Amino acid sequence: MIKTLIIFLITLFSFNLFSQNNKLDSLKNCINTSKSDTSIIKLYIEIGDLYKYKIPDTAMFYYNKALELSDKAINRFDNETNEQQILKSLQLLKSNALRYIGIANADKGKYDVSLEFYNKALKIKSKLDDKQGMANCYNNIGNVNRYQGNYDKAIEFYLKALKINEELDRLNSKQVEGKKGMANCYNNIGIVYADQKDFDKAIEFYSNALKINEELVKLHPELLDCKKETSKCYNNLGIVYRLKNSFETAIDYFLKALTINEELADKTEITRSYNNIGNVYANQNSYEKSIEYYLKALKILEEIGDKNSSAVVYANISFMHIHMAESHENSNLAQYNGNLNAAIKYGLKSYDLAVNIGAVPIQNYAADLLKKAYTKLGQLKEAIKYFEIYITTNDTLFNNEKNKSIADIGAKYESEKKQLQIDKLGKEKELQLSENKKQKIVILFVACGLLLVVVIAIITFRSLRTTRMQKSIIELQKHSVEEKNLLLNQKNEEIQVKSIEILSKNEELNQRNEEISSQRDQIVHQRDIVVEQKKLITDSINYASNIQRAILKPLDYINQLLPDSFVVFKPKDVVGGDFYWYKQIDYRCIIVVADCTGHGVPGAFMTLIGNAGLNQIVALEGIDNPALILQELNFYIQHTLRQNNDSNKADDGMDVGICVVDIPSRKLTYSGAKISLFNFDGNEIVEHKGDRCSLGYTGSDDYYEYNNFEFSLEKNHAFYMTTDGFIDISYGEKGFSLGKKKFKNLLLENSTKSMSEQGQKLEKFIVNNASFEKIEQRDDITVMGFRI
């Protein structure tokens, strides 16, 4: 059986080799028969690709042949109009040859030379507006900077490449080049984060790359380069899980990668799989098994001349010998010294090779190993030498400015990505901006109207106070007149005797009666003014109510994406401090229920601030994460009301509940600030409480991080959010609060009905069962419910 298997493998290898040789002979024959420079250049590049992973020097020979021929052909052409297309094709081929020469030099560890060729290729591709070619060059330049330990520059060039590839994919999603480029960029960015020890971020980018490559392989099995990239993703994920001590998961990924690499006969990637499997065995303290795989990898790497990877494997073998020495430290001195000398031997090979190719990360790794080995042997002079090298290279790799630069570049990319998402909304976004502009105008008018109401109220208050004072004077004067009349009746005889004095007194009384009549007329006039001013105030408040309701989305708009839904909105006064907010983005909708400080006009002011803040955060900034929306709205309210200003004595804020409903994925994400989410799961009503930190108050934490809760949108499940107005309504003859338990029972009783009928039942309950005829409504009421 074994003999048969060996014969089969030899036959298969021979067939593959024969097939490749046939293709090579065919390409060389085409060169001899072709008369077109363009065709010959393409053939040279294609032959170079065949040698690229197996004999890099031969590949570089053919790439240089392509470059020389393209230069000669370009020099033969002038700038006549009819030759421009041919000239452009030749320049494009020249740029490709330059880039491939850069790749070959990078594989040999000649990083400065490779950068020179990459930049030459990039210059030509930029001039030709070859977007895909520019992205490839940016990616290659990022790779060289990563090899040299310049992580901030590497991230910068990877993100440039990613941005171009995302743009190409948006313009034509059926083309595979944009997707392939995106996957490559994600993979490379993941490597940088892994080198920076940010493993969770690395897994995120590796997984994005793997998802794209697996989809491409499934749709286009003939794309061997996508299979190759898939194996790289498996390798990289295995490395990160190994570093996270998830060894079984790591081995699983490495074996998947090895299977693909052996199928493709890709020696470079096979060595990478061997090295990674060796690393896992090293973590499990199987040192001999680990070195066995390292030596397998090293043998192939020395054949293909990959200096960078060879330096890494030398360092890994050195690392293993140090651990083997530690295991014999107290038992076998000869074995102990032998392992340490072997560690120094391989460590020096790694360090010298890393210095030769300018690979700073490997220099740092090798110097650390040499420092440890020399220290254990007692050779302190050499140990100090390599310790100083380790410190110098470590500072180069991990200085704070570089880490900050990487974070800033990542943040810039996220910002630009959000901006692209905003631009993608197109006409809808323009309409939203127009609507926001109208809302700002409405808010301005409302603010002016409310300010006018306040001014009128002040004037009215002062007028009423004057009227009360005048009325008091009149009452005193009236009392004085009555006393004098009584005195006059008692002294009737004296009045008759003193007629002249009586006439004088009568004249005085007549004058005072005229004053009283005049003051009475003035009181009547003041009363009329008060009545008119009251009417103005009432009209203004009613108009403010119309504006407040105009800002709230109508149910017809909400029913476009949530046809089975309802809204119950009943302010305590004409205007109120409750509001609801709704925004639809593609097939997702954001639902907000909020309870602001106070009722009436003060509460209405807070609803306008909350509405404007949500428009700013969701519609303009594009934030759709409920917890982040709460965090940003908290900051927005505190900033708007200047809550941190010592001179500001107001302390206002709001309680908010937010649901983001993703229709295609049938997922709901909820986050709440003292407003709960009630869920009917088919059997009972379950309350999901949010965080206990309200928004905007002076006591609220500026940087409080709210929590998200996710729910699957199952059939017949329903969701409700309510302000505490409904929970606190007066219920029964004694006027006790309804409470959450009775509220949940009320929802459960009507759970089988449509959401529209449920909303009608709640409104009917308020009218028929709440004791509003005996006790005034305590608070504003807002309830929203929906079923997907």
C-alpha positions in Angstrom: 0.0 0.0 0.0 2.8 2.5 1.0 4.7 1.6 -2.2 1.7 2.2 -4.3 1.1 5.6 -2.6 4.8 6.6 -3.2 4.5 5.7 -6.9 1.3 7.7 -7.2 2.9 10.8 -5.6 5.9 10.6 -7.8 3.7 10.3 -10.9 1.6 13.3 -9.7 4.6 15.4 -9.1 6.1 14.5 -12.5 2.8 15.3 -14.2 2.7 18.8 -12.6 6.4 19.4 -13.5 5.8 18.2 -17.0 2.7 20.4 -17.3 4.6 23.5 -16.1 7.5 22.8 -18.4 5.1 22.5 -21.3 3.6 25.9 -20.5 7.1 27.4 -20.2 8.2 26.0 -23.5 5.0 27.2 -25.1 5.6 30.8 -23.8 9.2 30.8 -25.0 8.1 29.6 -28.5 5.6 32.4 -28.6 8.4 34.9 -27.9 10.3 33.5 -30.9 7.3 33.7 -33.2 5.7 37.0 -32.0 6.5 40.2 -33.9 4.7 42.6 -31.5 6.8 44.3 -28.7 3.6 44.5 -26.5 3.0 40.7 -26.8 6.7 39.9 -26.1 6.8 42.1 -23.0 3.6 40.4 -21.7 5.2 37.0 -22.3 8.4 38.0 -20.4 6.3 39.1 -17.4 4.2 35.8 -17.6 7.4 33.7 -17.6 8.7 35.7 -14.7 5.5 34.9 -12.8 6.1 31.2 -13.3 9.6 31.5 -11.7 8.5 34.1 -9.0 8.0 31.7 -6.0 10.5 29.0 -7.1 13.6 30.7 -8.6 13.4 34.4 -7.8 16.6 35.3 -9.6 15.3 33.8 -12.8 12.0 35.6 -12.4 14.0 38.9 -11.9 15.9 38.2 -15.2 12.7 38.0 -17.2 11.2 41.0 -15.5 14.3 43.0 -16.4 14.0 41.7 -20.0 10.4 43.1 -20.1 11.6 46.4 -18.6 14.4 46.8 -21.2 12.2 46.0 -24.1 9.4 48.3 -22.9 12.0 51.2 -22.6 13.3 50.5 -26.2 9.7 50.4 -27.6 8.7 53.6 -25.8 11.7 55.4 -27.2 10.8 54.5 -30.7 7.4 56.2 -30.5 6.8 59.9 -30.9 3.7 61.7 -29.6 1.6 61.4 -32.7 -2.2 61.0 -32.0 -2.5 57.7 -33.7 0.2 56.1 -31.6 -1.0 57.3 -28.2 -2.9 54.2 -27.3 0.0 51.9 -28.1 2.4 54.2 -26.2 0.0 54.0 -23.2 -0.1 50.2 -23.3 3.7 50.1 -23.4 4.0 52.5 -20.4 1.5 50.3 -18.5 3.6 47.2 -19.2 6.7 49.0 -18.1 5.1 50.0 -14.8 4.1 46.4 -14.3 7.7 45.2 -14.9 9.0 47.8 -12.5 6.6 46.6 -9.8 7.5 42.9 -10.3 11.2 43.7 -10.0 10.4 45.5 -6.8 8.6 42.4 -5.5 11.5 40.2 -6.4 14.0 42.5 -4.6 11.8 42.6 -1.6 11.7 38.8 -1.4 15.5 38.8 -1.4 15.6 41.4 1.4 16.8 44.3 -0.7 14.2 46.7 0.7 15.7 50.0 -0.4 16.1 48.7 -4.0 12.5 47.4 -4.0 11.1 50.8 -2.8 13.0 52.5 -5.6 11.2 50.3 -8.2 7.8 50.6 -6.5 8.0 54.4 -6.6 9.0 54.4 -10.2 6.0 52.1 -11.0 3.7 54.3 -8.9 4.7 57.4 -10.7 3.8 55.9 -14.1 0.6 54.4 -12.9 -0.5 57.7 -11.4 0.2 59.5 -14.6 -1.9 56.9 -16.5 -4.6 57.0 -13.9 -4.3 53.2 -13.4 -6.3 53.0 -10.1 -5.8 49.2 -9.6 -2.1 49.5 -10.3 -1.7 52.5 -7.9 -3.4 50.4 -5.2 -1.0 47.5 -5.8 2.0 49.8 -5.5 0.7 51.4 -2.3 0.2 47.8 -0.9 3.8 46.8 -1.9 5.3 49.9 -0.3 3.3 49.2 2.8 4.8 45.7 2.9 8.4 47.0 2.7 7.7 49.5 5.5 6.2 46.7 7.6 9.3 44.5 7.0 11.5 47.4 8.2 9.4 48.0 11.3 7.9 51.3 10.1 4.4 50.4 11.2 2.9 53.9 11.0 4.0 54.3 7.4 2.9 50.7 6.6 -0.7 51.4 7.9 -0.7 54.7 5.9 0.0 53.0 2.6 -2.3 50.1 3.3 -5.2 52.4 3.9 -4.4 54.3 0.7 -4.6 51.0 -1.2 -7.8 50.0 0.7 -9.5 53.3 -0.2 -8.8 52.9 -3.9 -10.0 49.2 -3.9 -13.2 50.1 -2.1 -13.9 52.8 -4.7 -13.3 50.3 -7.5 -15.6 47.8 -5.9 -18.3 50.4 -5.5 -18.0 51.4 -9.2 -18.2 47.8 -10.5 -19.0 45.1 -7.9 -18.9 42.4 -10.5 -15.1 42.9 -11.1 -12.9 40.8 -8.8 -9.8 43.0 -8.7 -11.3 45.5 -6.3 -12.4 42.7 -3.9 -9.0 41.0 -4.2 -7.3 44.2 -3.4 -9.5 44.9 -0.4 -8.8 41.4 1.0 -5.1 41.9 0.6 -5.2 45.2 2.4 -7.3 43.8 5.2 -4.8 41.0 5.6 -1.8 43.3 5.7 -3.4 45.7 8.2 -4.1 42.7 10.4 -0.4 41.8 10.3 0.5 45.3 11.6 -2.0 45.1 14.4 -0.7 41.6 15.3 2.9 42.9 15.4 1.6 45.7 17.7 0.0 43.0 20.0 -3.5 44.2 19.3 -4.8 40.6 18.6 -8.5 41.3 18.6 -8.1 44.0 16.0 -5.8 41.7 14.0 -8.5 38.9 14.0 -11.1 41.4 12.9 -9.1 42.4 9.8 -7.9 38.8 9.0 -11.5 37.6 9.2 -12.6 40.4 6.8 -9.9 39.3 4.3 -10.8 35.6 4.7 -14.5 36.2 4.1 -13.8 38.0 0.8 -11.2 35.4 -0.4 -13.5 32.4 0.4 -16.3 34.1 -1.6 -14.0 34.7 -4.6 -12.8 31.1 -4.5 -16.3 29.8 -4.4 -17.5 32.0 -7.3 -14.2 31.7 -9.3 -12.4 28.3 -8.6 -10.0 29.1 -11.4 -8.4 32.0 -9.5 -5.3 30.3 -7.9 -4.1 33.6 -6.4 -7.3 33.8 -4.4 -6.6 30.3 -3.0 -3.1 31.5 -2.2 -4.5 34.5 -0.3 -7.0 32.3 1.5 -4.1 30.2 2.8 -2.3 33.4 4.0 -5.4 34.3 6.0 -5.6 30.9 7.6 -1.9 31.2 8.5 -2.3 34.6 10.0 -5.4 33.7 12.0 -3.5 30.6 13.3 -0.6 32.9 14.4 -2.9 35.2 16.4 -4.8 32.3 18.0 -1.4 30.8 18.9 -0.4 34.0 20.6 -3.7 34.0 22.5 -2.9 30.4 23.6 -5.7 28.8 21.6 -3.5 26.1 20.3 -6.1 23.7 18.9 -7.7 26.5 16.9 -4.3 27.6 15.7 -3.3 24.1 14.5 -6.6 23.8 12.7 -5.9 27.0 10.7 -2.3 26.1 10.0 -3.3 22.7 8.6 -6.0 24.3 6.4 -3.3 26.6 5.0 -0.8 23.8 4.5 -3.4 21.8 2.5 -3.9 24.7 0.1 -0.2 25.5 -0.2 0.7 21.9 -1.1 -2.1 21.8 -3.7 -0.6 25.0 -5.2 3.0 23.8 -4.8 3.8 27.2 -3.3 7.1 26.7 -1.5 7.1 30.1 0.2 3.8 29.5 1.8 4.6 25.8 2.6 7.6 27.1 4.7 5.3 29.5 6.4 3.0 26.7 7.4 5.9 24.6 8.6 7.2 27.5 10.7 3.8 28.2 12.2 3.2 24.6 13.1 6.6 24.6 14.7 5.6 27.6 16.8 2.6 25.8 18.2 4.7 22.8 19.2 7.1 25.3 20.8 4.2 26.7 22.9 3.3 23.2 24.0 7.0 22.6 25.0 7.5 19.9 22.3 10.9 21.4 21.5 12.3 18.6 19.3 9.1 18.4 17.2 9.2 22.2 16.9 12.8 22.2 15.6 11.9 19.4 13.1 9.3 21.7 11.5 11.6 24.7 11.6 14.4 22.8 9.8 11.8 21.6 7.1 10.9 25.3 6.5 14.6 26.4 6.6 15.6 23.9 3.9 13.1 25.3 1.4 13.7 28.9 2.3 17.5 28.5 1.6 16.6 26.9 -1.8 14.4 29.9 -2.8 16.7 32.5 -1.3 14.1 34.1 1.0 16.4 35.9 3.5 13.6 37.6 5.6 11.8 34.3 6.4 15.2 32.5 6.9 16.1 35.0 9.5 12.8 34.4 11.3 13.3 30.6 11.3 16.9 30.9 12.5 15.6 33.0 15.4 12.9 30.5 16.2 15.4 27.6 16.3 17.6 29.7 18.6 14.6 30.3 20.9 13.9 26.5 21.1 17.5 25.7 22.1 17.3 28.3 24.9 14.2 26.6 26.2 15.8 23.1 25.8 18.8 24.4 27.8 16.6 25.6 30.6 15.1 22.2 30.9 18.6 20.7 31.4 19.9 23.5 33.7 20.0 21.5 36.9 20.4 17.9 35.4 22.8 17.8 32.5 25.5 20.5 32.3 26.9 19.3 28.9 23.5 19.3 27.4 22.8 22.7 28.9 26.0 24.3 27.4 25.4 22.5 24.1 21.9 23.9 23.7 23.1 27.4 24.6 25.9 27.3 22.1 23.4 26.1 19.4 21.1 29.0 20.4 24.0 31.5 19.9 24.9 29.9 16.5 21.4 30.2 15.1 20.8 33.6 16.8 23.9 35.1 15.2 22.8 33.7 11.8 19.4 35.4 12.3 20.8 38.7 13.5 23.5 38.9 10.7 20.9 38.2 8.1 18.4 40.7 9.5 21.1 43.4 9.6 22.0 42.5 6.0 18.4 43.0 4.8 17.5 45.9 7.2 14.7 44.0 9.0 14.5 45.8 12.3 11.8 43.6 14.0 13.9 40.5 13.4 17.1 42.3 14.6 15.2 43.1 17.8 14.0 39.4 18.3 17.5 37.9 17.6 19.3 40.4 19.9 16.9 39.5 22.7 17.7 35.8 22.2 21.5 36.4 22.0 21.3 38.5 25.2 19.6 35.6 27.1 21.9 32.9 25.8 25.2 34.9 26.6 23.8 35.7 30.0 23.2 32.1 30.8 26.7 31.2 29.7 28.2 33.9 31.8 29.6 35.9 28.9 28.3 39.2 30.2 30.2 41.5 27.8 28.5 39.9 24.8 25.2 39.9 26.7 25.4 43.6 27.4 26.2 44.3 23.8 23.1 42.6 22.5 21.0 43.9 25.3 21.9 47.5 24.1 21.0 46.5 20.5 17.7 45.1 21.8 16.8 48.3 23.6 17.7 50.5 20.6 15.7 48.4 18.1 12.7 48.1 20.6 12.5 51.9 20.9 12.6 52.1 17.1 9.7 49.7 16.8 7.4 50.7 19.7 7.9 54.4 20.4 4.7 56.3 21.5 4.7 58.7 18.6 4.6 55.8 16.2 1.7 54.1 18.0 -0.1 57.4 18.2 0.4 57.9 14.4 -1.0 54.4 13.7 -4.1 55.2 15.9 -4.5 58.6 14.1 -4.3 57.0 10.7 -6.8 54.3 11.6 -9.2 56.9 13.0 -8.8 59.0 9.8 -9.7 55.9 7.7 -12.8 55.2 9.8 -13.8 58.8 9.4 -13.3 58.7 5.7 -15.2 55.4 5.5 -18.2 57.0 7.3 -18.1 60.0 4.9 -18.2 57.6 2.0 -21.3 55.9 3.5 -22.9 59.3 3.9 -22.1 60.2 0.2 -23.6 56.8 -0.8 -27.0 57.9 0.4 -27.1 60.4 -2.5 -30.4 62.1 -3.0 -31.9 60.9 0.2 -29.1 62.6 2.1 -29.6 65.9 0.2 -33.3 65.7 1.1 -32.4 65.0 4.7 -30.1 68.0 4.8 -32.9 70.1 3.3 -35.3 68.8 6.0 -32.7 69.5 8.7 -32.4 73.1 7.4 -36.2 73.5 7.5 -36.2 72.0 11.1 -33.5 74.5 12.1 -35.8 77.3 10.8 -38.8 75.9 12.6 -36.7 75.6 15.8 -35.6 79.2 15.4 -39.3 80.3 15.0 -40.4 78.2 17.9 -37.6 79.6 20.1 -38.6 83.2 19.1 -42.2 82.3 19.7 -41.5 80.9 23.1 -39.3 83.9 23.9 -42.2 86.1 23.0 -44.5 84.1 25.3 -42.1 84.6 28.2 -41.9 88.4 27.5 -45.7 88.6 27.4 -46.0 86.6 30.6 -43.6 89.0 32.4 -45.6 92.0 31.1 -48.9 90.3 32.2 -47.5 89.5 35.6 -46.4 93.1 36.2 -49.8 94.4 34.9 -51.7 92.0 37.3 -49.5 93.2 40.2 -50.3 96.8 39.4 -54.0 96.0 39.1 -53.9 94.3 42.5 -52.3 97.4 44.1 -54.9 99.7 42.5 -57.7 97.5 43.7 -56.3 97.5 47.2 -56.2 101.4 47.1 -59.8 101.5 45.8 -60.9 99.2 48.6 -59.3 101.4 51.2 -60.8 104.5 49.7 -64.2 102.8 49.5 -64.0 101.9 53.2 -63.0 105.5 54.0 -66.0 106.9 52.2 -68.4 104.5 54.0 -67.0 105.6 57.3 -67.4 109.2 56.4 -71.0 108.6 55.2 -71.8 107.0 58.6 -70.2 110.0 60.3 -72.3 112.3 58.2 -75.6 110.5 59.1 -74.7 110.6 62.8 -74.1 114.3 62.6 -77.0 115.3 60.4 -77.9 118.1 62.6 -74.4 119.5 62.6 -74.3 119.2 58.8 -77.5 121.3 58.5 -76.1 123.8 60.8 -72.9 123.9 58.9 -74.3 123.9 55.4 -71.4 125.6 53.9 -69.1 123.0 55.3 -71.4 120.2 54.1 -71.5 121.7 50.6 -67.8 121.7 50.7 -67.7 118.2 51.9 -70.2 117.1 49.2 -68.0 118.7 46.5 -65.0 116.8 47.8 -67.0 113.6 47.9 -68.2 114.2 44.3 -64.6 114.6 43.2 -63.6 111.4 44.9 -66.6 109.6 43.3 -65.3 110.7 40.0 -61.8 109.4 40.8 -63.4 106.1 41.9 -65.3 105.9 38.6 -62.2 106.6 36.7 -60.3 103.9 38.6 -63.1 101.4 38.0 -62.9 102.1 34.3 -59.2 101.6 34.5 -59.6 98.3 36.3 -62.1 97.1 33.6 -59.5 98.2 30.9 -56.8 96.3 32.7 -59.0 93.2 32.9 -59.6 93.4 29.2 -55.8 93.7 28.6 -55.2 90.6 30.8 -57.9 88.6 28.9 -56.4 89.6 25.5 -52.8 88.8 26.7 -54.1 85.4 28.1 -55.5 84.7 24.6 -52.2 85.6 23.0 -50.3 83.3 25.4 -52.8 80.5 24.7 -52.6 81.0 21.0 -48.8 81.0 21.1 -48.7 77.8 23.1 -51.2 76.2 20.8 -49.0 77.2 17.8 -46.0 75.9 19.6 -47.9 72.6 20.1 -48.5 72.4 16.3 -44.8 73.0 15.6 -43.8 70.3 18.2 -46.2 67.8 16.6 -44.9 68.8 13.1 -41.4 67.9 14.1 -42.5 64.4 15.2 -42.6 61.9 12.4 -46.2 60.9 11.3 -47.2 57.3 11.7 -47.6 56.9 7.9 -43.8 57.6 7.6 -42.9 55.1 10.2 -45.3 52.5 8.7 -43.2 52.5 5.4 -40.7 50.2 7.0 -42.6 49.2 10.1 -46.2 48.7 8.9 -47.2 46.9 12.1 -46.6 49.6 14.6 -48.3 52.3 16.7 -47.5 55.6 18.6 -49.5 56.9 21.6 -48.5 60.6 22.3 -50.4 62.6 25.0 -48.7 65.6 26.6 -49.8 66.6 30.1 -50.2 70.2 28.9 -50.7 71.7 25.4 -47.0 71.1 24.8 -45.0 68.5 26.6 -41.6 67.2 27.6 -41.9 63.8 25.9 -41.0 63.1 22.3 -40.3 60.2 19.9 -37.9 60.2 17.0 -37.6 58.0 14.0 -35.0 57.7 11.2 -34.9 55.2 8.3 -31.6 54.3 6.6 -31.9 51.8 3.8 -33.6 48.8 5.4 -32.7 49.8 8.9 -34.6 52.1 11.2 -33.7 53.9 14.4 -36.5 54.4 17.0 -36.1 56.7 19.9 -38.5 57.4 22.9 -37.4 60.2 25.3 -38.7 61.8 28.5 -37.3 65.3 29.1 -37.1 67.3 32.3 -40.3 69.1 33.2 -43.6 69.6 31.3 -45.2 72.4 29.3 -42.9 75.0 27.7 -39.7 74.1 29.6 -40.2 70.4 28.6 -40.9 71.4 25.0 -37.6 73.3 24.8 -35.8 70.2 25.9 -37.6 68.1 23.2 -36.3 70.5 20.6 -32.7 70.1 21.9 -33.0 66.4 21.9 -34.5 66.3 18.4 -31.8 68.5 17.0 -29.1 66.4 18.8 -30.4 63.2 17.2 -30.5 64.8 13.8 -26.9 65.9 14.2 -25.6 62.6 15.6 -27.5 60.1 13.4 -28.5 61.9 10.2 -25.3 64.0 9.8 -22.6 62.1 11.6 -23.9 58.7 10.5 -23.7 57.0 13.9 -26.1 54.1 14.1 -24.8 52.3 17.3 -27.5 52.9 20.1 -24.9 53.0 22.9 -22.7 55.5 21.0 -25.8 57.6 20.1 -26.6 57.8 23.9 -23.0 58.7 24.7 -22.9 61.4 22.0 -26.4 62.8 22.9 -25.3 63.0 26.6 -22.3 65.1 25.6 -24.4 67.2 23.1 -27.0 68.1 25.8 -24.4 69.0 28.4 -22.5 71.1 25.8 -25.7 72.8 24.6 -27.0 73.6 28.1 -23.5 74.5 29.4 -24.1 72.2 32.3 -20.4 72.4 33.4 -20.6 76.3 33.6 -20.6 77.3 37.3 -22.9 80.3 36.5 -25.5 78.0 35.0 -27.9 77.0 37.8 -30.2 74.9 35.6 -29.9 71.1 35.8 -31.9 69.6 32.9 -31.7 66.4 31.0 -33.7 63.4 29.7 -34.2 59.6 29.9 -33.9 57.9 26.5 -34.5 54.5 24.9 -33.1 53.6 21.5 -33.8 50.6 19.2 -32.0 50.0 15.9 -33.9 47.5 13.7 -32.0 45.8 10.9 -34.7 44.2 8.7 -32.5 42.1 6.4 -30.6 40.5 9.2 -33.7 40.4 11.5 -31.7 41.8 14.4 -32.7 44.5 17.0 -30.0 46.4 19.0 -31.3 48.3 22.1 -29.6 50.7 24.5 -31.4 52.7 27.2 -30.8 55.5 29.7 -33.5 54.8 32.4 -36.1 53.8 29.7 -36.7 50.0 29.4 -37.5 47.8 26.4 -40.6 45.5 26.9 -40.6 42.4 24.7 -43.4 40.0 24.0 -41.7 36.7 23.2 -44.8 34.7 22.4 -45.6 33.8 26.0 -45.0 36.7 28.3 -43.9 40.3 28.4 -40.3 40.6 29.5 -38.7 43.9 30.6 -35.1 44.7 29.6 -33.7 47.5 31.6 -31.1 49.9 30.2 -28.4 51.8 32.1 -29.3 53.9 35.2 -27.4 57.0 33.9 -29.7 59.7 32.5 -28.5 62.1 29.8 -27.4 65.7 30.1 -27.7 66.4 33.9 -24.8 68.0 35.8 -24.5 64.8 37.7 -24.3 62.6 34.6 -20.9 61.1 33.7 -19.6 62.9 30.6 -17.9 59.7 29.3 -20.3 57.1 30.6 -20.3 54.1 28.3 -23.8 52.7 27.7 -24.5 49.1 26.9 -26.0 47.5 23.9 -28.4 44.5 24.0 -29.2 42.4 20.9 -32.4 40.5 20.1 -33.4 38.3 17.2 -36.6 39.5 15.4 -38.6 36.3 15.7 -42.1 35.9 14.2 -45.0 37.4 16.2 -42.5 38.9 18.7 -43.3 42.5 19.6 -41.3 45.3 21.2 -42.5 48.4 23.3 -40.9 51.5 24.8 -42.7 53.9 27.1 -42.0 57.0 29.2 -42.9 56.8 32.9 -46.1 58.9 32.1 -48.1 55.8 31.3 -46.7 53.8 34.2 -47.6 56.7 36.6 -51.2 57.5 35.4 -53.9 57.5 38.0 -55.7 54.2 38.1 -58.9 53.2 39.8 -61.1 55.1 42.2 -58.3 55.8 44.7 -56.1 57.3 42.0 -53.1 55.0 42.6 -50.4 54.7 40.0 -50.9 52.0 37.3 -47.4 50.5 37.8 -45.2 48.3 35.5 -47.0 45.1 36.5 -50.4 46.2 35.4 -48.8 47.9 32.3 -47.2 44.5 31.3 -50.6 42.7 31.9 -52.3 45.3 29.7 -49.8 44.6 26.9 -50.1 40.8 27.3 -54.0 41.0 27.2 -53.8 42.6 23.7 -50.6 40.9 22.4 -52.5 38.8 19.8 -54.0 41.9 18.2 -52.4 44.0 15.5 -50.1 46.8 16.7 -52.6 49.4 15.4 -55.4 47.8 17.6 -53.0 47.6 20.6 -52.3 51.4 20.3 -56.1 52.1 20.1 -56.6 49.9 23.2 -54.0 51.8 25.2 -55.6 55.2 24.2 -59.0 53.8 25.1 -57.6 52.6 28.5 -56.3 56.2 29.2 -59.8 57.7 28.5 -62.0 55.1 30.1 -60.0 53.7 33.0 -57.6 56.4 34.2 -59.1 58.8 36.7 -58.5 62.0 34.8 -61.9 63.4 35.7 -61.0 63.3 39.4 -57.2 63.7 39.3 -55.2 65.8 36.9 -52.9 63.9 34.5 -49.5 63.6 36.3 -47.0 63.4 33.4 -46.6 63.4 29.6 -47.4 60.0 28.0 -45.5 58.4 25.1 -45.7 54.7 24.1 -44.3 53.2 20.9 -44.7 49.6 19.8 -43.8 47.5 16.7 -43.7 44.0 15.4 -41.5 42.8 12.5 
